Amino acid sequence: MIVRRLLDKAGRTYADEAGIKLADKPSPLYRLLVLATLLSTRINAGIAVAAAKELAAAKLTTPRAMADSRWQDRVDALGRAHYLRYDEQTATALGDSAETLLRDYSGDLRKLREAGDGGTEGIRRRLRKFARVGPVGADIFCREAQAVWPELRPYLDKKALDGAKRIGLPADPAQLARHTDDEALLAAALVRVALDRELAESVAEG
């Protein structure tokens, strides 16, 4: 079955790849927001994941730590992951985003969730108020966060549906979600085949 092959070959969330043990707790949710910010730019996903790991290694895993860090230290962490071209802008954005989270939600994204009137769209709208988190960044966060925020499920955005079409699956979130009880894993796998033609061919051909 193609969905089983998909999950076997590409079934790993980006949070897991970045070393984030996702849970409905402030630090892992914040680290997911950082990862979504890093993945939002036009840069290789592997480099963005490596950058998230470098920031974590520098102990920048809470909004307070990020806000209190030196801009140059953030630039250096991104540089160690070869997160170039966008390193200075992103370092600034991460500091600004941390300040916004501390000011508006006391550093806790669960409060954003609670304030998310309008369900999924309310959550997306609030996420987009963070620096450099546009529609793409909000999609990335929600795709992964659905693992711990059930009201987001099934969150299969355009990028995930592009992956579904590439391997011959229906581009319909409800139909796709019927194949698994782990929508976050499915979404990540579909995005991976959307981004990697060879992987998509491997999945489609069996």
Backbone bond lengths (Angstrom), bond angles and torsions (degrees), N, CA, C in turn:
res aa  C-N    CA-C-N  psi(-1)  N-CA   C-N-CA  omega(-1)  CA-C   N-CA-C  phi
1 M - - - 1.469 - - 1.523 109.07 -
2 I 1.339 116.09 134.69 1.453 120.19 -171.24 1.525 113.00 -64.74
3 V 1.326 117.99 -34.62 1.467 119.51 179.45 1.526 110.06 -65.91
4 R 1.327 116.90 -39.58 1.467 119.77 177.81 1.523 110.70 -63.56
5 R 1.353 117.30 -42.36 1.463 119.69 176.97 1.520 110.56 -62.90
6 L 1.320 115.48 -41.42 1.461 120.46 178.66 1.522 111.03 -57.07
7 L 1.330 116.51 -49.11 1.460 120.16 -178.02 1.526 111.63 -69.31
8 D 1.326 116.42 -35.00 1.464 119.73 178.49 1.530 111.35 -65.69
9 K 1.333 116.34 -40.76 1.457 120.68 -174.08 1.531 113.65 -89.48
10 A 1.325 117.17 -29.51 1.476 119.95 -171.66 1.525 113.30 -131.73
11 G 1.323 116.46 6.44 1.456 120.08 -173.69 1.518 115.04 -80.63
12 R 1.312 116.05 77.00 1.462 121.31 173.98 1.519 108.17 -144.97
13 T 1.316 117.13 126.56 1.456 118.76 179.14 1.525 109.76 -71.35
14 Y 1.311 115.23 156.92 1.454 119.63 177.49 1.531 110.70 -70.71
15 A 1.324 117.03 -30.78 1.467 119.70 175.76 1.521 110.41 -61.55
16 D 1.331 116.77 -45.14 1.466 120.35 178.88 1.521 110.26 -62.61
17 E 1.318 117.17 -42.20 1.459 120.70 179.37 1.527 111.22 -61.41
18 A 1.335 115.84 -33.01 1.465 120.79 -179.52 1.528 112.32 -84.12
19 G 1.327 116.98 1.69 1.455 120.35 179.20 1.514 114.44 80.61
20 I 1.323 116.21 20.09 1.462 120.83 179.56 1.526 108.97 -95.11
21 K 1.319 116.86 117.67 1.464 121.26 173.77 1.517 106.79 -85.53
22 L 1.322 114.91 90.75 1.457 120.21 -169.66 1.517 111.23 -65.97
23 A 1.319 115.15 131.29 1.462 122.87 177.48 1.518 106.93 -152.27
24 D 1.320 115.83 161.65 1.458 119.97 179.77 1.526 109.73 -79.78
25 K 1.333 115.01 63.77 1.457 123.03 -178.51 1.524 108.66 -135.48
26 P 1.322 117.82 155.94 1.470 120.11 -172.37 1.522 115.52 -56.90
27 S 1.338 119.18 -49.02 1.461 119.50 -174.12 1.524 113.29 -67.18
28 P 1.333 120.18 -50.32 1.468 117.88 179.36 1.526 113.25 -63.36
29 L 1.320 117.35 -34.77 1.468 119.42 177.08 1.525 110.46 -66.31
30 Y 1.330 116.53 -39.49 1.461 119.32 177.27 1.528 110.49 -65.04
31 R 1.320 117.04 -42.92 1.462 119.81 178.59 1.534 110.84 -61.63
32 L 1.324 117.15 -33.35 1.461 120.43 175.69 1.526 110.47 -66.81
33 L 1.320 117.12 -39.25 1.465 120.30 177.02 1.530 110.37 -62.44
34 V 1.318 116.77 -42.14 1.467 120.88 176.62 1.527 110.00 -61.21
35 L 1.323 116.69 -45.61 1.465 120.65 179.11 1.523 111.07 -60.48
36 A 1.328 116.87 -43.43 1.467 120.58 178.92 1.526 110.54 -62.05
37 T 1.324 116.61 -38.49 1.460 120.59 177.60 1.522 110.47 -63.02
38 L 1.321 116.43 -44.66 1.460 121.16 -178.88 1.527 112.02 -66.23
39 L 1.328 116.41 -37.75 1.468 121.05 -178.63 1.533 112.26 -76.25
40 S 1.321 116.97 -13.08 1.466 120.45 -175.37 1.516 113.34 -72.72
41 T 1.341 116.67 -25.17 1.455 119.08 -177.34 1.527 110.20 -80.17
42 R 1.332 115.35 167.48 1.467 120.13 179.89 1.516 109.03 -81.57
43 I 1.316 113.91 76.15 1.454 119.92 -177.28 1.525 108.28 -143.31
44 N 1.307 116.70 153.93 1.457 121.17 -179.29 1.524 110.99 -56.14
45 A 1.334 116.74 134.92 1.465 120.50 -177.41 1.518 111.77 -60.73
46 G 1.334 117.11 -36.07 1.455 120.09 179.18 1.515 112.08 -62.94
47 I 1.331 116.91 -37.34 1.457 120.97 177.91 1.521 110.30 -68.78
48 A 1.330 117.22 -40.05 1.461 120.92 178.31 1.530 110.93 -62.75
49 V 1.330 116.60 -41.57 1.465 120.67 177.58 1.533 110.11 -63.91
50 A 1.331 116.26 -42.45 1.467 120.03 178.14 1.521 111.03 -62.26
51 A 1.324 116.91 -36.68 1.461 120.86 178.49 1.521 110.76 -65.74
52 A 1.326 116.49 -40.02 1.464 120.09 177.51 1.528 110.44 -61.38
53 K 1.316 116.31 -38.76 1.469 120.60 178.41 1.525 111.05 -66.48
54 E 1.321 116.99 -40.02 1.460 120.38 179.48 1.535 111.14 -65.72
55 L 1.309 116.85 -39.46 1.465 119.78 177.17 1.527 110.71 -64.81
56 A 1.333 116.40 -38.67 1.463 119.97 177.22 1.527 110.71 -66.68
57 A 1.338 116.68 -39.94 1.466 120.62 178.32 1.523 111.02 -62.83
58 A 1.330 115.85 -28.80 1.462 121.02 177.11 1.535 111.56 -83.99
59 K 1.333 115.41 7.60 1.469 123.35 177.76 1.527 113.59 66.80
60 L 1.329 115.73 28.27 1.462 120.40 177.17 1.526 109.09 -97.24
61 T 1.320 115.24 65.07 1.467 121.65 -173.27 1.523 113.06 -110.33
62 T 1.319 117.64 4.62 1.464 121.73 175.56 1.521 107.91 -134.36
63 P 1.323 117.63 155.71 1.466 118.57 179.03 1.525 112.49 -62.83
64 R 1.326 117.59 -32.70 1.458 119.14 178.07 1.520 111.14 -66.16
65 A 1.330 116.79 -44.21 1.462 119.72 178.31 1.525 110.77 -62.52
66 M 1.339 117.04 -41.00 1.459 120.72 179.92 1.521 110.66 -65.86
67 A 1.315 117.03 -45.21 1.468 120.89 -178.25 1.518 111.47 -64.73
68 D 1.312 116.61 -34.57 1.471 120.83 -177.97 1.523 113.22 -84.48
69 S 1.330 117.34 -10.65 1.462 120.05 -177.29 1.528 110.51 -75.15
70 R 1.328 115.38 158.71 1.458 120.09 175.38 1.531 110.15 -77.97
71 W 1.309 114.82 141.18 1.458 120.36 178.98 1.525 110.88 -54.10
72 Q 1.336 116.95 -42.45 1.460 120.18 -178.40 1.520 111.83 -64.33
73 D 1.332 116.66 -33.98 1.464 119.48 177.94 1.523 110.90 -65.51
74 R 1.322 116.00 -36.38 1.475 119.29 177.25 1.531 110.22 -68.68
75 V 1.320 116.26 -42.47 1.465 120.27 177.28 1.525 110.17 -60.23
76 D 1.324 116.53 -43.39 1.465 120.37 -178.63 1.531 111.48 -63.68
77 A 1.335 116.62 -41.01 1.462 119.99 179.08 1.526 110.57 -62.76
78 L 1.325 116.20 -43.02 1.465 119.91 178.17 1.531 110.25 -65.21
79 G 1.306 115.99 -38.70 1.464 119.90 179.84 1.514 112.71 -63.63
80 R 1.330 116.68 -36.45 1.471 119.62 179.32 1.525 111.46 -63.05
81 A 1.324 116.75 -24.63 1.470 121.28 177.53 1.528 111.48 -93.46
82 H 1.341 116.52 5.09 1.468 121.94 -177.96 1.532 111.40 63.85
83 Y 1.337 114.83 29.79 1.465 120.90 176.45 1.531 106.99 -83.02
84 L 1.329 115.56 74.73 1.453 121.83 -171.92 1.524 110.91 -96.54
85 R 1.321 115.42 174.00 1.471 124.52 -176.45 1.522 111.74 72.37
86 Y 1.338 116.99 -43.30 1.465 120.29 -176.89 1.527 112.23 -108.81
87 D 1.335 117.53 7.14 1.459 119.22 -170.27 1.528 112.71 -64.32
88 E 1.333 117.98 -45.57 1.453 119.73 -176.58 1.529 111.39 -70.00
89 Q 1.335 116.91 -43.62 1.466 120.36 178.26 1.526 110.95 -63.07
90 T 1.330 115.79 -41.52 1.461 119.97 -177.74 1.527 110.70 -70.17
91 A 1.318 117.48 -37.62 1.459 120.42 177.22 1.530 110.50 -60.16
92 T 1.309 116.03 -41.05 1.467 120.47 177.06 1.524 110.12 -65.49
93 A 1.335 116.16 -45.98 1.466 120.54 -178.58 1.525 111.94 -61.14
94 L 1.334 116.94 -39.96 1.465 119.78 -179.90 1.520 110.96 -63.66
95 G 1.319 116.93 -38.91 1.458 119.57 176.20 1.519 111.69 -65.75
96 D 1.331 116.64 -44.73 1.463 120.93 179.49 1.525 111.28 -63.43
97 S 1.330 115.56 -42.32 1.463 120.83 -179.04 1.524 110.97 -63.25
98 A 1.327 116.34 -41.48 1.464 120.13 178.46 1.521 110.95 -62.44
99 E 1.323 116.21 -40.77 1.467 120.33 178.50 1.534 110.68 -63.91
100 T 1.316 116.56 -40.41 1.469 120.75 178.13 1.526 111.03 -62.80
101 L 1.328 116.32 -43.92 1.462 120.45 -179.44 1.527 110.94 -64.30
102 L 1.314 116.64 -40.59 1.468 120.23 178.55 1.532 110.64 -66.21
103 R 1.319 116.38 -42.24 1.463 120.47 -176.96 1.524 112.55 -70.75
104 D 1.320 116.66 -45.70 1.467 120.19 -171.36 1.527 113.98 -89.47
105 Y 1.347 116.57 -27.97 1.463 119.37 -174.09 1.527 113.05 -134.19
106 S 1.326 116.38 21.11 1.474 121.27 179.51 1.531 111.91 52.88
107 G 1.335 116.07 30.46 1.460 120.95 177.70 1.508 115.54 78.09
108 D 1.320 118.18 12.12 1.471 121.95 -172.43 1.527 109.94 -126.22
109 L 1.328 116.77 109.56 1.465 120.54 -178.90 1.518 112.89 -66.73
110 R 1.316 118.13 -15.57 1.467 118.93 174.97 1.521 110.41 -63.91
111 K 1.320 117.16 -28.19 1.470 120.17 177.31 1.518 110.68 -72.62
112 L 1.322 116.98 -31.35 1.467 119.79 172.57 1.515 109.50 -63.31
113 R 1.313 116.08 -42.38 1.466 120.76 178.39 1.521 110.95 -60.44
114 E 1.309 116.76 -44.29 1.461 121.26 -179.47 1.520 111.41 -64.99
115 A 1.337 116.01 -31.87 1.465 120.34 -179.19 1.520 112.16 -85.59
116 G 1.330 116.56 -1.85 1.460 121.40 -172.62 1.504 114.09 -75.94
117 D 1.333 116.79 60.02 1.458 119.63 176.96 1.525 108.48 -58.26
118 G 1.299 115.63 141.59 1.452 119.47 -175.70 1.511 112.07 92.84
119 G 1.344 117.11 9.70 1.460 120.73 175.95 1.509 112.39 65.15
120 T 1.322 115.51 -133.35 1.463 121.10 -175.88 1.516 111.77 -57.02
121 E 1.314 118.04 -43.19 1.464 120.08 -178.10 1.519 111.18 -66.15
122 G 1.341 117.11 -34.47 1.452 119.66 176.53 1.514 111.81 -64.38
123 I 1.323 116.33 -41.29 1.464 120.88 177.39 1.527 110.00 -63.82
124 R 1.330 116.72 -46.79 1.467 120.15 -179.68 1.523 111.06 -61.07
125 R 1.306 116.83 -41.48 1.464 120.77 -178.25 1.527 110.91 -61.94
126 R 1.318 116.70 -41.41 1.461 120.14 179.92 1.523 112.16 -72.21
127 L 1.311 116.87 -36.14 1.458 119.42 177.07 1.524 111.34 -61.46
128 R 1.305 116.66 -35.52 1.464 120.75 -176.90 1.517 112.93 -70.53
129 K 1.310 117.12 -7.25 1.465 119.99 176.75 1.528 112.42 -82.48
130 F 1.336 116.50 -10.29 1.457 119.45 176.31 1.524 110.05 -81.72
131 A 1.321 115.25 146.81 1.461 120.91 -177.51 1.527 111.47 -56.07
132 R 1.323 115.62 130.62 1.471 124.50 176.98 1.528 113.87 64.18
133 V 1.316 117.90 14.60 1.467 120.60 173.85 1.529 107.34 -106.70
134 G 1.309 115.56 89.01 1.449 120.64 176.54 1.519 110.71 -90.14
135 P 1.326 117.63 -157.53 1.467 120.57 178.61 1.519 113.31 -56.75
136 V 1.342 117.15 -39.20 1.468 120.16 -179.60 1.523 110.28 -66.03
137 G 1.317 116.93 -46.34 1.461 120.58 179.68 1.514 112.53 -62.60
138 A 1.325 116.34 -39.03 1.468 120.18 177.85 1.524 110.24 -64.53
139 D 1.332 116.55 -39.87 1.466 120.31 177.31 1.523 110.82 -62.05
140 I 1.332 116.12 -45.21 1.465 120.11 -178.99 1.519 110.49 -60.49
141 F 1.323 116.51 -46.57 1.464 119.92 -179.72 1.529 110.48 -60.70
142 C 1.315 117.10 -47.25 1.464 120.49 -176.44 1.523 112.47 -67.67
143 R 1.333 117.35 -36.95 1.467 119.66 177.07 1.518 110.79 -56.78
144 E 1.332 116.19 -42.31 1.459 120.40 -177.04 1.527 111.55 -82.98
145 A 1.323 116.88 -39.52 1.470 121.37 -176.11 1.524 112.53 -67.90
146 Q 1.338 117.99 -18.73 1.461 118.63 179.48 1.531 111.84 -61.59
147 A 1.328 116.51 -16.31 1.468 120.08 176.04 1.524 111.19 -64.05
148 V 1.344 116.65 -29.05 1.470 120.17 -177.32 1.525 113.01 -121.78
149 W 1.329 117.38 -9.73 1.464 121.90 176.29 1.537 107.67 -117.07
150 P 1.314 117.79 88.55 1.463 121.73 -172.27 1.523 114.94 -57.40
151 E 1.333 117.32 -28.46 1.461 118.87 -177.14 1.530 112.87 -65.38
152 L 1.321 117.37 -14.40 1.461 120.76 177.95 1.523 112.52 -81.09
153 R 1.310 118.52 -17.00 1.463 121.79 -171.97 1.524 112.65 -77.63
154 P 1.342 117.40 144.86 1.466 125.53 -10.27 1.527 110.14 -84.00
155 Y 1.320 118.12 128.52 1.457 121.11 178.84 1.518 108.37 -103.33
156 L 1.301 114.65 97.02 1.464 122.31 179.00 1.525 106.91 -126.18
157 D 1.306 115.57 98.57 1.451 121.55 -174.43 1.527 111.39 -82.83
158 K 1.334 115.96 -173.29 1.465 120.30 -176.10 1.523 112.11 -58.32
159 K 1.343 116.86 -41.79 1.465 119.31 -178.75 1.532 110.60 -62.71
160 A 1.333 117.38 -43.21 1.462 120.63 178.29 1.527 110.64 -64.61
161 L 1.325 117.33 -41.03 1.464 120.42 179.91 1.528 111.45 -68.80
162 D 1.328 116.98 -30.54 1.469 119.81 173.24 1.530 109.75 -61.49
163 G 1.332 115.65 -40.16 1.458 119.47 177.30 1.512 111.83 -64.40
164 A 1.323 116.46 -39.64 1.464 120.28 178.46 1.528 110.93 -60.74
165 K 1.326 115.92 -46.00 1.463 119.84 179.86 1.529 111.44 -63.28
166 R 1.315 116.19 -36.23 1.463 120.08 -177.33 1.525 111.95 -63.55
167 I 1.340 117.26 -30.83 1.474 119.11 -178.59 1.531 112.08 -106.69
168 G 1.334 116.01 13.74 1.458 119.86 173.16 1.514 115.77 84.13
169 L 1.320 117.68 18.98 1.461 121.15 175.98 1.521 110.08 -95.24
170 P 1.324 118.17 157.01 1.463 120.12 179.05 1.526 111.09 -67.15
171 A 1.312 116.46 138.31 1.466 120.94 179.80 1.519 109.86 -87.19
172 D 1.319 115.22 56.04 1.460 121.48 -178.22 1.531 108.69 -131.70
173 P 1.332 118.41 115.51 1.467 120.58 -175.38 1.520 114.28 -55.31
174 A 1.320 117.65 -42.98 1.459 120.10 -177.22 1.525 111.31 -65.53
175 Q 1.334 116.51 -42.78 1.463 119.62 178.62 1.521 111.54 -64.44
176 L 1.327 116.38 -42.77 1.459 120.19 -179.04 1.527 111.34 -64.97
177 A 1.320 116.55 -40.98 1.464 121.01 -176.59 1.519 112.34 -64.76
178 R 1.319 117.31 -22.25 1.465 120.05 179.78 1.527 112.58 -67.65
179 H 1.327 116.52 -16.08 1.460 120.67 -176.55 1.522 113.99 -85.46
180 T 1.339 118.00 -8.11 1.465 119.91 -175.86 1.519 110.03 -156.22
181 D 1.324 116.72 158.85 1.457 120.42 173.35 1.528 110.47 -104.43
182 D 1.337 117.04 11.02 1.465 121.86 177.53 1.523 108.44 -123.80
183 E 1.321 114.95 82.61 1.458 119.95 -175.61 1.517 112.94 -65.98
184 A 1.335 117.18 -31.32 1.470 120.04 179.28 1.526 110.61 -65.36
185 L 1.321 115.80 -42.12 1.466 120.32 178.32 1.530 110.42 -65.37
186 L 1.326 116.26 -42.43 1.457 120.64 178.42 1.522 110.41 -61.55
187 A 1.334 116.76 -45.61 1.463 120.45 -178.91 1.520 111.00 -60.79
188 A 1.328 116.77 -44.93 1.462 120.13 -179.98 1.522 111.06 -63.34
189 A 1.320 117.33 -41.62 1.463 120.93 179.49 1.525 111.01 -63.13
190 L 1.316 116.91 -41.51 1.460 120.45 179.23 1.525 111.40 -65.90
191 V 1.320 116.69 -38.44 1.462 119.69 177.30 1.525 110.03 -65.33
192 R 1.316 116.77 -40.01 1.467 119.52 -179.88 1.528 111.46 -61.71
193 V 1.323 118.15 -40.06 1.468 118.40 178.93 1.525 111.30 -75.37
194 A 1.344 116.36 -25.36 1.467 118.73 174.79 1.526 110.63 -66.63
195 L 1.330 116.57 -31.58 1.464 121.71 -176.48 1.525 113.50 -92.02
196 D 1.325 117.30 -15.00 1.463 120.71 -172.43 1.535 109.26 -131.80
197 R 1.324 115.47 102.47 1.469 120.14 -176.44 1.524 111.76 -62.57
198 E 1.318 117.18 -42.10 1.465 119.63 -179.13 1.527 111.23 -63.37
199 L 1.333 116.55 -41.40 1.456 119.48 177.03 1.523 110.46 -63.26
200 A 1.305 116.43 -41.41 1.467 120.46 178.80 1.526 110.96 -60.87
201 E 1.316 117.19 -42.73 1.460 120.68 179.27 1.527 110.41 -64.93
202 S 1.334 116.53 -38.74 1.460 120.44 178.87 1.524 110.79 -62.69
203 V 1.313 116.67 -41.11 1.462 121.05 179.01 1.527 110.74 -68.69
204 A 1.315 116.60 -45.82 1.461 121.15 -176.15 1.528 111.97 -66.44
205 E 1.326 116.70 -34.92 1.468 119.78 -174.95 1.531 112.69 -88.63
206 G 1.341 116.54 -15.08 1.456 119.08 176.53 1.506 114.72 84.09
